[in-house]
Amino acid sequence: MNFDPFSVKASNMIGGLVILFFLPKALGAEMGTTDNLKEIVIGRCYNYVTLVNPSSRYDCEEIWGEFQRVVLRRKSCGVAVRDYHRLFHSMMQTLPCDRLLFWSKTHKLVHSYSAVTRHFWTLEDTLVGYMFNDLIWCGQDYGDPGFNFSSCPVWSTCVNHPVYSLWKQASENFAAAACGNITVLLNGSVRNAFSRESMFGSVELDSLNPRMVNHVNIKVVANLEGPVLESCSNGSILDLMKVLQDRGFRWTCTDSDLTLRILQCVQNPRQSSCQTCSRSLLEGQATGPSNDRITGNFTTAIISKCKLFLGDENSSENKCEEVWDAFSKAYVGKDPCEVPMEAYDPPVMQTVREKDACNRMLFWSKTKDIVHQFTEAKKCLLTLEDTLLGFVMDGQTWCSEKGSKETFTTGCPSWDKCERNPVRSFWNRASEAFAQAACGEVTAMLNGSISTPFNNNSIFASIEVKKFSGPKMRALNVVLVKTGNDTATCENDSLQTLQRVLNPSLKYTCKEVQRSKILDCISDPDRPCGDCW
């Protein structure tokens, strides 16, 4: 039987929050070790392995023994991060890709959010976080070598604080294990919502691996009663974006997340800003162009990403304004199911054309994760998402309504709901333009772990391949990414179909490459791209 740890977590969230936020001891107070620490820690461990994550196998007594040996052998300010290494080895845990949730200054909301959505994992959802959350401990500086139940130093008084050192190591491990898409929840009602002095800013951010993390989703949420001090377009959030940009991460930012607002209103329904919430809003289906659907700073956020892409170019501000103006005209004021591909014709599509892209263009299908890990690390090839407009719009959702002057980011039709929705039409048209610009030798990375690496329904098959043509394009080189003993080979029937539909003037090659070989190449900065397959 499959067991979802979030079903237990959600059912106990209300009681858990009461306990969590009304504990008499706070980490900043000069109080001693939490009473009955051993019983609490071991009890939480057994609860975790029997109810929260019953598929896990841990020795709770052994974990307590390792923890006790670290703390009781050292003075109250003498426990370094490295001292916990054996403890963490006994608590090793595999974390899921695409589900890790980081936070700063949003403690209460973030844990309600992860419980309600039943999708995300915070650090507190791991074994170490679950066991030690909101507990205090320290040893004796003199006399009895046991725990000091009278007084423990506050974090700021010493570098090697026993509680801080554990959480620092836990945060570092949590971030280092992140893969796929991750989410960061920040507080828009405080100054420095992103701070380099916070655990997220000082430890977790630097521990994220850009070769494993495909996308960082930033969610900024202000208190219902305000103030709104920071957003995706101002304040320290821009500093975070710059760090992510410099480290090679892809990111998106929203400060109008519907689920988070609804959750805030559920917790405080009498707040004046919640009185406008209707049944249609709670169902995620707005009935008209209300402010609840309008992205808070969609225009500014898109222009900001554009400026980040262009860097310090003197003309970046004017160019980004022009890009936004052309882009918005394609869909604003139109029925969200009646925006054809042609709506994004020039000058919009001019922005997906890159200079000096010959022999460097990389197409993909069902290989998004490893493709973007490769381009971020190697820079020798570029995908559509590495062009200006592809970078700016990657991960975004948008639409408008007939007769409206607004852009909405919720209540928009899904990819499959209607063929001519603005997001689908954009990516189809952008893919078409990117393929039309192909020149020299072109690479396509396809998935050898599925039965049809060349799928007729994919954008690569239905749009891009059809636009490949000579004489400016000479060859298509397929890299079939395999894992272990995948059965798909270069002789696969779907790849035979690819050869038949490909423009006959183009040379075709196919090479089977193990995913592990590409990852090894990605991890070696000195290894030339030609050696990756």
C-alpha positions in Angstrom: 0.0 0.0 0.0 1.3 3.5 -0.9 1.4 5.8 2.1 1.5 9.6 1.8 3.2 11.2 4.9 1.2 14.3 4.2 -2.1 12.7 5.0 -0.9 12.2 8.6 0.7 15.6 8.6 -2.5 17.4 7.3 -4.8 15.6 9.8 -2.6 16.7 12.7 -1.7 20.2 11.4 -4.1 22.3 13.6 -3.0 20.6 16.8 0.6 20.7 15.7 0.5 24.4 15.0 -0.9 25.0 18.5 1.9 23.1 20.1 4.5 24.6 17.8 3.7 28.3 18.3 2.8 28.2 22.0 5.8 26.4 23.4 6.9 28.2 26.6 10.5 28.0 25.5 11.9 29.9 22.5 15.2 29.5 20.8 16.2 33.0 21.5 15.5 32.8 25.3 18.1 32.0 27.9 16.4 28.8 29.0 17.7 25.4 29.6 17.4 22.1 27.8 13.8 21.1 27.0 12.4 19.0 29.8 12.0 15.3 28.9 14.2 15.8 25.9 15.1 12.1 25.5 11.5 11.0 25.6 10.4 13.7 23.1 13.2 12.9 20.6 12.8 9.2 20.7 9.0 9.4 20.7 9.1 11.7 17.6 11.5 9.2 15.9 9.1 6.3 16.5 6.2 8.4 15.4 8.0 9.3 12.2 8.9 5.7 11.2 5.5 4.3 12.1 3.0 7.0 11.0 4.6 9.8 9.0 7.0 7.7 6.8 6.5 4.0 7.6 8.6 2.9 4.7 11.7 4.3 6.4 14.0 2.1 8.5 15.8 3.8 11.4 17.2 2.8 14.8 15.7 5.5 17.1 17.8 4.4 20.1 21.0 4.5 18.1 20.1 8.0 16.8 19.5 9.2 20.3 22.8 7.6 21.4 24.7 9.4 18.7 23.0 12.7 19.5 23.7 12.4 23.2 27.4 11.5 22.7 27.9 14.7 20.7 26.2 17.1 23.1 27.3 15.6 26.4 31.0 15.3 25.5 31.4 19.0 24.8 30.8 22.4 26.5 27.6 24.3 25.8 29.4 26.4 23.2 31.7 23.7 22.0 29.6 21.7 19.5 30.8 22.3 15.9 28.9 21.3 12.7 31.4 18.5 12.0 30.6 16.9 15.4 27.2 15.9 14.1 28.5 14.0 11.1 28.0 10.6 12.6 24.5 11.5 13.8 23.5 12.6 10.3 25.0 9.4 8.9 22.6 7.4 11.0 19.7 9.5 9.7 20.5 9.5 6.0 17.3 10.0 3.9 16.5 10.2 0.2 14.5 13.3 -0.6 12.0 13.6 -3.5 12.8 15.7 -6.6 10.5 18.7 -7.5 9.0 18.8 -4.0 11.5 20.7 -1.7 10.2 23.9 -0.1 12.5 26.5 1.4 11.4 29.5 3.5 12.5 32.5 5.4 10.4 34.6 7.8 7.3 32.6 6.8 7.4 29.9 9.5 3.7 29.5 10.2 2.4 29.9 6.7 5.0 27.6 5.1 4.1 24.6 7.2 0.4 25.2 6.7 1.0 25.4 3.0 3.0 22.2 2.8 0.3 20.4 4.9 -2.6 21.6 2.8 -1.1 21.0 -0.6 0.3 17.6 0.5 3.0 18.0 -2.1 6.0 19.9 -0.6 8.6 18.8 1.8 10.2 21.4 4.2 13.3 20.6 6.3 10.9 20.0 9.2 9.3 17.2 7.2 12.5 15.2 7.1 13.4 12.9 10.0 16.0 15.2 11.6 13.7 18.3 11.2 10.7 16.4 12.6 12.7 15.1 15.6 14.4 18.3 16.7 12.0 21.0 15.7 11.6 23.7 18.4 13.7 21.9 21.0 16.6 23.3 23.0 19.6 21.5 24.3 23.1 22.1 25.7 25.6 20.3 27.9 27.2 21.4 31.1 30.3 23.6 31.2 31.2 22.2 34.6 30.2 19.5 37.1 27.7 16.9 35.9 28.4 16.0 32.3 24.6 15.7 31.6 22.3 18.1 29.9 21.9 21.6 31.4 18.2 22.0 32.2 18.7 25.4 33.8 20.3 27.6 31.2 21.6 27.4 27.6 23.3 30.1 25.7 21.4 32.0 23.0 22.6 31.4 19.4 24.3 34.8 19.1 26.6 34.2 22.0 28.8 31.6 20.4 29.7 30.2 17.0 29.6 26.5 18.0 26.1 26.5 19.6 24.8 22.9 19.8 21.4 23.8 18.4 22.6 26.1 15.7 25.3 23.6 14.5 22.7 20.9 14.1 20.3 23.1 12.1 23.1 24.4 10.0 24.2 20.9 9.0 20.6 19.8 8.5 20.0 22.9 6.2 23.1 22.2 4.2 22.2 18.6 3.7 18.6 19.5 2.8 19.7 22.0 0.1 22.5 19.8 -1.2 19.9 17.1 -1.9 17.5 19.4 -3.8 16.8 18.3 -7.4 14.4 19.3 -10.1 12.2 22.3 -9.3 12.3 23.8 -5.8 10.1 26.5 -4.2 11.1 29.4 -1.8 8.5 31.2 0.2 9.5 34.7 1.5 7.7 37.4 3.5 6.8 40.5 1.5 5.7 42.4 4.7 9.2 42.7 6.1 12.3 44.5 5.0 15.1 42.2 3.7 12.7 39.3 3.0 15.8 37.7 1.5 18.7 38.1 3.9 22.2 36.7 3.5 22.2 36.3 7.3 19.2 34.0 7.4 19.6 30.2 7.3 18.3 30.2 3.8 20.6 33.0 2.6 23.7 32.0 4.4 23.6 28.2 4.2 20.9 26.7 2.0 21.2 29.0 -1.0 24.9 28.4 -1.3 24.4 24.6 -0.9 22.0 24.3 -3.9 23.6 22.6 -6.8 22.7 24.3 -10.2 23.5 21.0 -11.9 20.7 19.3 -10.0 18.2 22.1 -9.5 16.4 22.9 -12.7 14.2 25.8 -11.5 13.7 28.0 -8.5 10.1 29.1 -7.9 10.1 32.2 -5.7 6.8 33.0 -4.0 6.6 36.3 -2.1 3.5 36.7 0.2 2.6 39.7 2.2 0.5 39.7 5.4 -3.2 40.2 4.7 -3.2 43.4 6.7 0.0 44.5 5.1 2.3 46.3 4.7 3.6 45.3 1.3 7.2 46.2 1.5 8.8 43.9 -1.0 7.7 42.0 -4.1 9.1 40.3 -7.2 10.0 43.8 -8.6 11.7 45.5 -5.6 13.6 45.1 -2.4 15.9 42.3 -1.4 14.0 39.8 -3.8 16.0 41.4 -6.6 19.2 40.6 -4.7 18.1 36.9 -4.6 17.4 37.0 -8.3 20.9 38.3 -8.9 22.5 35.6 -6.9 20.5 32.9 -8.7 21.3 34.5 -12.1 25.1 34.6 -11.2 25.0 31.0 -10.1 23.3 29.8 -13.3 19.9 29.0 -11.9 16.6 29.4 -13.8 13.9 31.1 -11.7 10.5 32.6 -11.7 8.8 34.8 -9.1 5.2 35.5 -8.1 3.7 37.7 -5.5 0.1 36.8 -6.2 -0.2 33.1 -5.5 -3.9 32.2 -5.2 -3.4 29.2 -3.0 -1.4 31.1 -0.4 -3.9 33.9 -0.3 -6.8 31.5 0.2 -4.9 29.8 3.0 -4.3 33.1 4.7 -8.0 33.9 4.4 -9.0 30.5 5.8 -6.8 31.2 8.9 -8.1 34.8 9.2 -11.5 35.0 7.5 -12.6 38.2 9.2 -9.7 40.2 7.7 -11.1 42.9 5.4 -9.1 41.8 2.4 -10.7 38.4 2.6 -14.3 39.6 2.4 -14.2 39.6 -1.4 -13.3 35.9 -1.7 -16.1 34.2 -3.5 -16.8 30.5 -4.2 -15.4 31.0 -7.7 -12.2 32.4 -6.2 -11.8 29.4 -3.8 -12.3 27.1 -6.8 -9.7 29.0 -8.7 -12.2 30.2 -11.3 -12.6 33.9 -11.4 -15.7 35.2 -13.0 -14.3 38.4 -14.4 -11.2 40.7 -14.4 -11.0 41.1 -10.6 -7.8 42.0 -8.8 -7.6 38.5 -7.4 -6.6 37.2 -10.8 -4.3 40.0 -11.8 -0.7 39.3 -11.3 0.7 41.8 -8.8 3.7 42.9 -10.9 3.7 40.7 -13.9 4.9 43.4 -16.2 7.6 44.6 -13.9 8.7 41.0 -13.2 9.0 40.2 -16.9 11.0 43.4 -17.6 13.2 42.6 -14.6 14.0 39.2 -15.9 14.7 40.7 -19.3 17.2 43.1 -17.8 18.9 40.4 -15.9 19.3 38.4 -19.1 20.8 41.4 -21.0 23.0 42.4 -18.1 24.6 45.8 -18.2 23.8 46.6 -21.8 23.0 50.4 -22.1 20.0 49.7 -24.2 18.6 47.0 -22.0 15.8 49.1 -20.4 14.4 50.3 -23.7 14.7 46.9 -25.3 12.9 45.2 -22.5 10.1 47.7 -22.7 9.8 47.0 -26.4 9.8 43.3 -25.8 7.0 43.6 -23.2 5.0 45.9 -25.4 5.1 43.5 -28.4 4.5 40.4 -26.2 1.5 41.8 -24.3 -0.2 42.9 -27.5 -0.4 39.3 -28.6 -2.9 38.3 -26.0 -4.2 41.2 -23.9 -7.9 41.9 -24.5 -8.4 38.5 -26.3 -10.4 35.4 -25.5 -7.9 33.1 -23.7 -8.8 30.3 -26.0 -8.5 32.3 -29.2 -4.9 33.4 -29.2 -3.3 31.8 -32.3 0.4 31.2 -32.8 0.5 34.0 -35.4 -0.3 36.5 -32.7 3.3 36.2 -31.5 4.8 36.9 -34.9 7.5 39.6 -35.4 8.6 41.7 -33.7 8.0 39.2 -30.8 9.8 36.3 -32.3 12.8 38.4 -33.2 13.9 38.0 -29.6 14.4 34.2 -29.8 17.1 34.6 -32.4 20.6 34.5 -31.0 23.8 35.7 -32.7 26.5 33.1 -33.4 24.2 30.2 -32.8 25.3 28.1 -35.7 26.5 24.6 -34.6 25.3 25.4 -31.0 21.5 24.9 -31.1 20.2 22.1 -28.8 16.6 20.7 -29.1 15.1 18.3 -26.7 12.1 16.1 -26.0 11.4 14.4 -22.6 14.9 15.3 -21.4 14.4 18.7 -20.0 16.2 18.2 -16.7 19.5 16.9 -18.1 19.4 19.2 -21.1 19.3 22.3 -18.9 21.8 20.9 -16.4 24.1 20.5 -19.5 23.6 24.0 -21.0 24.0 25.7 -17.6 27.3 23.9 -16.9 28.9 23.9 -20.3 27.6 26.9 -22.2 28.7 25.4 -25.6 25.1 24.7 -26.6 21.9 26.6 -26.1 18.2 25.7 -26.0 15.2 27.8 -26.6 15.0 28.6 -22.9 18.5 30.1 -23.2 17.3 32.8 -25.6 16.0 36.1 -24.3 12.3 35.4 -24.6 12.6 31.8 -23.7 14.4 32.7 -20.5 12.0 35.4 -19.6 8.8 33.4 -20.1 10.0 30.0 -18.9 7.7 28.8 -16.1 5.2 31.7 -16.5 1.4 31.5 -16.9 -0.6 34.3 -18.4 -3.8 35.1 -20.2 -6.3 38.0 -20.5 -10.0 38.2 -21.4 -11.9 39.7 -24.3 -12.2 43.4 -23.8 -9.9 43.5 -20.8 -6.7 45.5 -20.5 -5.2 43.2 -17.8 -3.0 40.2 -17.6 -4.0 37.3 -15.4 -1.9 34.6 -13.9 -4.7 32.4 -12.4 -7.9 31.1 -14.0 -6.1 30.7 -17.3 -6.9 27.7 -19.5 -4.6 24.7 -19.1 -2.3 23.5 -21.9 -4.8 20.8 -23.0 -8.0 22.8 -22.4 -7.8 24.6 -25.7 -5.3 24.5 -28.5 -5.1 28.3 -29.0 -4.5 29.3 -25.4 -1.8 32.1 -25.0 0.9 30.0 -23.3 0.6 27.0 -25.7 0.5 29.3 -28.7 3.6 31.2 -27.5 5.7 28.1 -27.0 4.6 26.6 -30.3 5.5 29.8 -32.1 8.7 30.3 -30.2 9.8 26.7 -31.0 8.9 27.2 -34.6 11.0 30.4 -34.8 13.9 28.7 -33.0 13.9 25.8 -35.4 13.7 28.1 -38.4 16.8 29.8 -37.2 18.7 26.5 -37.0 22.0 26.4 -38.8 25.1 24.3 -39.1 25.0 21.1 -37.2 22.1 20.8 -34.8 21.9 18.5 -31.7 18.7 16.9 -30.3 18.7 15.2 -26.9 16.0 12.5 -26.8 14.9 10.1 -24.1 16.1 6.5 -24.4 14.1 5.4 -21.4 10.7 5.6 -23.2 9.3 3.5 -26.0 8.9 6.4 -28.4 11.9 8.8 -28.1 10.5 10.6 -31.2 6.8 11.2 -30.3 4.6 12.6 -32.9 2.7 14.7 -30.3 5.8 16.4 -29.0 6.7 20.0 -30.0 10.0 18.6 -31.3 8.2 16.3 -33.7 5.1 18.3 -34.6 6.7 21.7 -35.0 10.5 21.9 -34.8 11.6 19.0 -37.1 9.2 20.2 -39.7 11.0 23.5 -39.8 14.5 22.1 -40.2 15.8 22.8 -43.7 19.0 23.4 -45.7 21.2 24.8 -46.9 22.0 26.8 -43.8 21.3 23.7 -41.6 23.6 20.8 -42.5 22.9 18.0 -40.0 20.8 16.7 -37.1 22.8 14.8 -34.5 20.5 12.8 -32.1 21.9 12.0 -28.6 19.7 9.2 -27.2 20.1 9.5 -23.4 19.9 6.1 -21.8 19.8 4.9 -18.2 21.1 1.5 -17.5 19.8 -1.2 -19.8 17.0 0.8 -21.5 15.7 -1.1 -24.5 15.3 1.9 -26.8 18.2 2.2 -29.3 19.1 4.2 -32.3 17.2 1.5 -34.3 14.0 2.4 -32.5 10.9 2.5 -34.8 10.1 6.1 -33.8 13.7 7.2 -34.7 13.3 5.5 -38.1 10.2 7.7 -38.5 12.3 10.7 -37.6 14.7 9.9 -40.4 11.9 9.5 -42.9 10.2 12.8 -42.1 13.5 14.8 -41.8 14.4 17.0 -44.7 16.4 14.7 -47.1 19.0 17.3 -47.6 20.1 17.0 -44.0 22.6 14.5 -42.7 21.3 12.4 -39.8 23.3 10.7 -37.0 22.3 9.0 -33.8 24.4 8.1 -30.8 23.4 6.2 -27.6 24.9 7.8 -24.5 24.5 6.8 -20.9 23.0 9.5 -18.7 25.8 8.9 -16.1 28.4 9.8 -18.8 26.7 13.1 -19.4 26.4 13.8 -15.7 30.1 13.1 -15.2 30.9 15.5 -18.0 28.7 18.1 -16.5 30.5 17.8 -13.1 33.9 18.3 -14.7 34.3 22.0 -15.7 37.5 21.3 -17.7 36.0 18.5 -19.8 35.3 19.7 -23.4 31.8 19.3 -24.7 32.9 17.0 -27.4 33.8 14.4 -24.8 30.3 14.3 -23.3 29.0 11.8 -25.9 
